[in-house]
Amino acid sequence: MSDKKVIITLGRECGSGGHEIGEKLSKKLGIAFYDKNLIELAAKHSGLDLNVLGATDEKAPSPFISPYAPTIADQLYRAQSDVIRDLSEKESFVIVGRCSNSVLEDREDVLNVFVYAPLRNRVHRVMERYLIDSEDKARKEVLRTDKIRRTYYQYYSEYRWGEHESYDLMIDSSVFGIDGTVDVIVDAINRKFR
């Protein structure tokens, strides 16, 4: 990759392969990859306990908690946002989730991508990946995870999760496969930044 800094944010539906796509994309581009490892950086930044933060990752606060007192989820969101902004000043990277497209919305060196796939494809991928023997269980897990991500994103962002206004590129990973999706994103990076 060139000396020009590039940041790729990846929003994703559960079971669409977003994490794997992010890992492969970062390797192909030779840049850093952030997903759950961002929690460790946020813990160091904030001084909060890593285990406590890990339990609230990408989860919105309960609606039953006072909106005037910051929750652990609020503290994690702020710490992760600070870390994301700090990293964006220093290096190129791929980041999965964490409202990163919203956090970095004013930057010109960012490509915001959302990875999706039909529900049946996502259910089968989750069954294979997590060794779930029931389609019904896998479907419930996919829908539950998507609901958590949607709620988190819409709590901390002014955008709607998975809607085109928030992203530069939306791609169905079932059409291109994991490696093909990586190739499409690389092509989009080349077209946007060169």
FENGI-V410127 format. One record per pair of residues at least 12 apart in sequence whose C-alpha atoms are under 10 Angstrom apart, sorted by the first residue. I is the first residue (numbers start at 1). GAP is how many residues later the second one is. D is the distance in whole Angstrom. If there is no record, write none. Layout:
{{I/GAP/D} {I/GAP/D}}
This chain:
{{1/27/9} {1/28/6} {1/29/7} {1/30/8} {1/91/10} {1/189/10} {2/27/9} {2/192/10} {3/88/10} {3/89/9} {4/87/9} {4/88/8} {4/105/9} {4/189/8} {4/190/9} {5/26/10} {5/83/9} {5/84/9} {5/85/8} {5/86/6} {5/87/5} {5/88/8} {5/104/7} {5/105/9} {5/188/9} {6/23/10} {6/25/9} {6/82/9} {6/85/8} {6/86/5} {6/87/7} {6/88/9} {6/102/9} {6/103/5} {6/104/6} {6/105/8} {6/183/8} {6/187/8} {7/24/9} {7/25/10} {7/80/10} {7/81/7} {7/84/8} {7/85/5} {7/86/5} {7/87/6} {7/88/8} {7/93/10} {7/94/10} {7/97/9} {7/100/9} {7/101/9} {7/102/6} {7/103/5} {7/104/6} {7/105/8} {7/182/9} {8/14/9} {8/17/9} {8/18/9} {8/25/10} {8/84/8} {8/85/6} {8/86/5} {8/87/6} {8/88/9} {8/92/9} {8/93/9} {8/101/9} {8/102/6} {8/103/5} {8/104/6} {8/105/7} {8/177/9} {8/178/10} {8/181/8} {9/13/9} {9/25/10} {9/84/9} {9/85/6} {9/86/5} {9/87/6} {9/88/7} {9/89/9} {9/90/9} {9/91/6} {9/92/6} {9/93/9} {9/95/9} {9/101/7} {9/102/6} {9/103/5} {9/104/6} {9/105/8} {9/158/9} {9/159/10} {10/12/7} {10/25/10} {10/84/7} {10/85/6} {10/86/5} {10/87/6} {10/88/9} {10/89/9} {10/90/8} {10/91/8} {10/101/9} {10/102/6} {10/103/5} {10/104/6} {10/105/7} {10/157/9} {10/159/10} {10/160/10} {11/84/9} {11/85/6} {11/86/5} {11/87/8} {11/88/8} {11/89/8} {11/90/8} {11/101/8} {11/102/6} {11/103/5} {11/104/6} {11/105/9} {11/138/9} {11/142/10} {11/150/8} {11/151/8} {11/155/10} {11/156/9} {11/159/9} {12/84/8} {12/85/7} {12/101/8} {12/102/5} {12/103/5} {12/104/6} {12/105/9} {12/134/9} {12/137/9} {12/149/9} {12/150/8} {12/158/10} {12/159/10} {13/101/8} {13/102/6} {13/103/5} {13/104/7} {13/105/10} {13/106/9} {13/109/8} {13/129/8} {13/130/9} {13/132/8} {13/133/6} {13/134/10} {13/136/8} {13/137/9} {13/148/10} {13/149/8} {14/101/9} {14/102/8} {14/103/9} {14/105/9} {14/108/7} {14/109/9} {14/111/9} {14/112/8} {14/127/9} {14/128/5} {14/129/8} {14/130/9} {14/131/6} {14/132/6} {14/133/10} {14/135/9} {15/100/10} {15/101/8} {15/102/8} {15/103/9} {15/104/8} {15/105/10} {15/106/8} {15/107/4} {15/108/7} {15/109/8} {15/110/6} {15/111/5} {15/112/9} {15/114/9} {15/123/10} {15/124/10} {15/126/10} {15/127/7} {15/128/10} {15/130/9} {15/131/9} {15/158/10} {16/98/10} {16/99/6} {16/100/5} {16/101/5} {16/102/8} {16/103/9} {16/105/8} {16/106/6} {16/107/9} {16/109/8} {16/110/9} {16/126/10} {16/155/10} {16/156/8} {16/157/6} {16/158/8} {16/161/10} {16/162/9} {17/98/8} {17/99/8} {17/100/9} {17/105/8} {17/108/8} {17/109/9} {17/156/7} {17/157/9} {17/160/9} {17/161/7} {17/164/10} {18/78/7} {18/79/9} {18/95/10} {18/96/8} {18/97/6} {18/98/8} {18/155/9} {18/160/9} {18/163/10} {18/164/10} {19/14/10} {19/15/10} {19/16/8} {19/17/10} {19/76/9} {19/77/7} {19/78/9} {19/96/10} {20/76/10} {20/158/7} {20/159/9} {20/162/9} {21/73/10} {21/75/9} {21/94/9} {21/152/9} {21/156/9} {21/157/6} {21/158/7} {21/159/9} {21/160/7} {21/161/6} {21/162/10} {21/164/9} {22/12/8} {22/13/9} {22/71/10} {22/72/6} {22/73/7} {22/74/7} {22/156/10} {22/160/8} {23/12/9} {23/71/8} {23/72/9} {23/73/9} {23/159/10} {24/70/10} {24/154/9} {24/155/8} {24/157/10} {24/158/7} {24/159/10} {25/68/10} {25/69/7} {25/153/10} {25/154/9} {25/156/9} {25/157/6} {25/158/8} {25/160/8} {25/161/8} {26/66/9} {26/67/7} {26/68/6} {26/69/9} {26/156/9} {27/67/10} {28/154/9} {28/155/9} {28/158/9} {29/63/9} {29/64/9} {29/65/9} {29/157/8} {30/62/9} {30/63/9} {31/60/8} {31/61/6} {31/62/5} {31/63/7} {32/59/8} {32/60/7} {32/61/5} {32/62/6} {32/63/8} {33/59/9} {33/60/6} {33/61/5} {33/62/6} {33/63/8} {34/50/9} {34/59/7} {34/60/6} {34/61/5} {34/62/6} {34/63/9} {34/64/10} {35/59/9} {35/60/6} {35/61/5} {35/62/7} {35/63/8} {36/18/8} {36/21/8} {36/22/10} {36/59/10} {36/60/8} {36/61/9} {36/62/9} {37/17/10} {38/16/10} {38/19/10} {38/41/10} {38/42/7} {38/43/10} {38/45/8} {38/46/8} {38/57/9} {38/58/10} {38/60/9} {39/12/9} {39/14/7} {39/15/7} {39/17/10} {39/18/8} {39/37/8} {39/38/10} {39/40/9} {39/41/7} {39/44/10} {40/13/9} {40/14/9} {40/40/9} {41/38/8} {41/39/8} {41/41/10} {41/42/7} {41/43/9} {42/33/9} {42/34/7} {42/35/9} {42/36/9} {42/37/5} {42/38/5} {42/39/8} {42/40/8} {42/41/6} {42/42/9} {43/32/10} {43/33/8} {43/36/8} {43/37/9} {43/40/10} {44/35/9} {44/39/10} {45/31/10} {45/34/6} {45/35/8} {45/37/8} {45/38/7} {46/29/8} {46/30/8} {46/32/9} {46/33/6} {46/34/9} {46/36/9} {46/37/10} {47/32/9} {48/24/9} {48/27/9} {48/28/8} {48/31/9} {50/26/10} {52/20/8} {52/21/9} {52/24/9} {53/19/7} {53/20/7} {53/22/9} {53/23/6} {53/24/10} {54/19/10} {54/22/9} {55/17/9} {55/18/9} {56/15/10} {56/16/7} {56/17/6} {56/18/9} {56/19/10} {56/20/8} {56/21/9} {57/15/10} {57/16/7} {57/19/7} {57/20/8} {57/23/10} {57/41/8} {57/92/10} {57/95/9} {58/15/8} {58/18/9} {58/19/8} {58/39/8} {58/40/6} {58/41/9} {58/90/8} {58/91/6} {58/92/9} {58/93/9} {58/94/6} {58/95/8} {58/98/10} {59/14/7} {59/15/9} {59/17/10} {59/18/9} {59/39/10} {59/86/10} {59/88/10} {59/89/6} {59/90/7} {59/91/9} {59/92/7} {59/93/5} {59/94/9} {59/96/9} {59/97/10} {60/12/10} {60/13/6} {60/14/8} {60/17/9} {60/88/8} {60/89/8} {60/90/9} {60/91/6} {60/92/4} {60/93/8} {60/94/9} {60/95/6} {60/96/8} {61/12/6} {61/13/7} {61/90/9} {61/91/8} {61/94/9} {73/79/9} {74/82/9} {76/22/10} {77/21/8} {77/22/9} {77/26/10} {77/75/10} {77/79/8} {78/25/10} {78/78/10} {80/18/8} {80/19/10} {80/20/9} {80/23/9} {81/17/8} {81/18/8} {81/19/8} {81/21/10} {81/22/6} {81/23/9} {82/21/9} {84/14/9} {84/16/7} {84/19/8} {84/20/8} {85/15/9} {85/18/7} {85/19/7} {85/22/10} {88/16/8} {88/19/9} {88/21/9} {88/22/9} {92/17/9} {92/18/9} {93/17/10} {94/16/10} {94/17/10} {95/17/10} {96/17/10} {96/18/10} {97/17/10} {97/52/8} {97/56/9} {98/51/9} {98/54/9} {98/55/8} {98/58/9} {99/50/9} {99/53/8} {99/54/6} {99/55/9} {99/56/10} {99/57/7} {99/58/7} {99/60/10} {99/62/9} {100/12/9} {100/53/10} {100/57/10} {101/12/8} {101/13/10} {101/56/9} {101/58/10} {101/65/7} {101/66/8} {101/67/10} {102/51/9} {102/54/9} {102/55/6} {102/56/8} {102/57/8} {102/64/8} {102/65/10} {103/53/9} {103/54/8} {105/61/9} {105/62/10} {108/85/9} {109/80/10} {109/83/9} {109/84/8} {110/58/9} {110/79/9} {110/82/9} {110/83/9} {111/56/8} {111/57/6} {111/58/8} {111/74/9} {111/77/8} {111/78/7} {111/81/8} {111/82/9} {112/54/8} {112/55/5} {112/56/5} {112/57/6} {112/58/9} {112/73/10} {113/49/10} {113/51/10} {113/53/9} {113/54/6} {113/55/6} {113/56/5} {113/57/6} {113/58/8} {113/72/8} {113/75/10} {114/47/9} {114/48/7} {114/49/9} {114/50/9} {114/52/9} {114/53/6} {114/54/8} {114/55/6} {114/56/5} {114/57/6} {114/58/9} {114/59/10} {115/47/9} {115/54/9} {115/55/6} {115/56/5} {115/57/6} {115/58/6} {115/59/10} {115/66/9} {116/46/8} {116/54/7} {116/55/6} {116/56/5} {116/57/6} {116/58/8} {117/54/8} {117/55/5} {117/56/6} {117/57/6} {117/58/8} {118/54/8} {118/55/9} {118/56/7} {118/57/10} {119/20/8} {119/23/8} {119/24/9} {120/15/9} {120/18/10} {120/19/8} {121/52/9} {121/53/7} {122/16/9} {122/17/8} {122/20/7} {122/21/10} {122/51/10} {122/52/9} {123/12/7} {123/13/9} {123/14/9} {123/15/6} {123/16/5} {123/17/9} {123/18/8} {123/19/7} {123/20/9} {124/14/8} {124/15/9} {125/13/9} {125/17/10} {126/12/6} {126/13/8} {126/15/8} {126/16/8} {127/12/9} {127/14/10} {127/15/10} {146/15/10} {147/14/10} {149/12/8} {149/13/10} {150/12/8} {168/20/9} {168/24/10} {169/15/10} {169/16/8} {169/19/8} {170/15/10} {171/13/9} {171/14/9}}
